[in-house]
Amino acid sequence: MTGTAMNNDRISAIDLAQNVRSNVTTAADVVEQHLARIAERDGEIHAFNLVLADEARARAVEIDEMISAGRDPGPLAGVPVALKDNMCTQGIPTTCSSKILADWRPPYDATVVTRLRDAGAIFVGKTNLDEFAMGSSTENSAFGPTKNPLDTTRVPGGSSGGSAAAVAADFAPISFGSDTGGSIRQPAALCGVVGVKPTYGAVSRLGLIAFGSSLDQIGPFTHTVADAAVALETISGHDPGDSTSIQQGPLDLSRTLELGVAGLRVGRITDLPTGASPDVEQRIEEAFDALRAAGAEIVDVEVPAFSYGLTAYYLIAPAEASSNLARFDGVRFGMRTAAPDTNQMYMATRTEGFGDEVKRRIMLGTYALSAGYYDAYYGRAQKVRRLIANDFAVAYEKVDVLLTPASPTVAFEMGDKASDPLAMYLCDTYTIPSNLTGHPGMSVPFGTGDHGLPVGVQVLAPALKDDVMFQVGAALERSAPPRSAGSGEGSAS
Ligand code: GLN
């Protein structure tokens, strides 16, 4: 087996920015180190669709000049950042890992891109994803799969697999993904990094190419909970350009990290859907034990409608996707396949431009929305969505947070589920409900499961309690067992 994950000279993004701001190192050096790692290993991993080497070097010079001139570039000064390739970057290809957008260059930057740049971050590349963020393994990319840096025979998870792999492989200390049904938390778990989906509306979706607009949120991947807090503080806060953006300032997270969990009530969902493998179940039990030992009270709760999340999601998300993806018609964006008339051009372009999974979602969604079926499918799913929210509301009267697995298993082998859509959909059993409710969720690495691969514990919290979620996440991080070496280093399987 291949590859090791740990890099002994790894420092946190916070420390890195501090070193750049205080002239201990230069942004130029930081960028060169990361570009060298990318050059060395991304041929194998394929975390990136595009490496922005020239742009990153030029930006590093600007950052260093600002510092020499006595100006502060911001809290992420000189920090290399990787962006999922579904976030618009002005003049820079933004493909959604789809043939249909292969050559498209957005005319504007996503709000998160602007905010990160204003905070001193340096973009090193656009990361690979399942086409239009539909998938859980990054095998659905039109440009080939991403491999898990901890074991290159296995998937990194998805759909933000490139972003998770970029952090796990130390190509960048911070990356960003989008999470519609688990696409940040599940790959974070599989790659052994922290991944956060904030409360819906906390981060602007302006310039995030839409999949399921009522579900999509952007969030960070990092090695540490503290870095994730700073990353999310940087990108969150009201944006008038997104009508679903919450009218409040940035999330306030870093101050909670040292508070501990004494007195907090941590919920165990007694009727959680089964399906998690024994190694994952065992780490979750240990996570409850660790929080109890740190002073939390563990409380049993029921969330009966939790198990209907997946079913409701696979009506609502495809319904929204079928509408959102109608704009890729060969006229307004990206590629066009020549045909004798306009209707045939639409059909030829979409037939050639979209991959199988995207077509499957468009068909599912169009069916669910069609006259005569709308009430039975889409309408019903929305009612289930309400039930799920109601059940969580009852549970959150008794507890501050809930703990579940982020992924039912550790990273699986490439090809394992690629021909079985249902098996792939089940990867998101534990993450999807909080997308339907708009609640925050995060995955924190917590020891090792089968094959020496990382396990992620998911912390869930009520809407706008992202700070409490981080408080618990930080406590979990402090008490996490060290991760044993990956299977490449000969540990048990
Ligand atoms: N795996 C889920 C899906 O394919 C979630 C994807 C996501 O969160 N973008 O829909």
Residues whose N, C-alpha, C, O or C-beta is under 5 A from the ligand:
A	BS01	LIG	A133 M134 G135 S136 G158 S159 S178 D179 T180 G181 G182 S183 D428
